[in-house]
């Protein structure tokens, strides 16, 4: 496992005039970069350009949703529910980043989270996205998102979200890619 500090990014916003925000944290943006123990990704076997699902993908996705909802409910926010369209968007985007060798909220064709959601047929009032790379457990990815000073925590705790899609994929430069897609359908 690569012990270098992992990079995460966030974008959130909505259509119709809401500003989309994106950030790339600097090395000082994490209060504590200590790895977190917990459920780990199965099927790690070296990095490759291909995109693969870990053997325990469903359990990892369920754990991320559980951790998101723990953070939300302990602050009096409604939990989010897993949405299959948002999961497909997250899976597809994780694989696109791996196979095309980039890590950003905007793909090489210039499409951001809002346009990807529209292209997938997801109707929304607001859409948000968190990305992470290199973390070997849901707990570590969530800890870094929650400790980020770039808005990831705010995205997870935004009261408007009602649905979530989560992806975890193997491959590419980071070895493990995590994507959260948040949605607020009409």
QUIRA-V351818 format. One record per run of one state. SS is the DSSP state (H for helix, E for strand, C for the rest). FROM is the first residue (numbers start at 0). TO is the last residue. If there is no record, write none. Layout:
# QUIRA-V351818
SS;FROM;TO  SS;FROM;TO
This chain:
# QUIRA-V351818
C;0;5  E;6;12  C;13;19  E;20;23  C;24;25  H;26;28  E;29;29  C;30;38  E;39;39  C;40;50  E;51;52  C;53;55  H;56;72  C;73;79  E;80;81  C;82;82  H;83;99  C;100;111  H;112;118  C;119;124  E;125;132  C;133;135  E;136;136  H;137;146  E;147;147  C;148;150  H;151;155  C;156;161  E;162;170  C;171;173  E;174;183  C;184;185
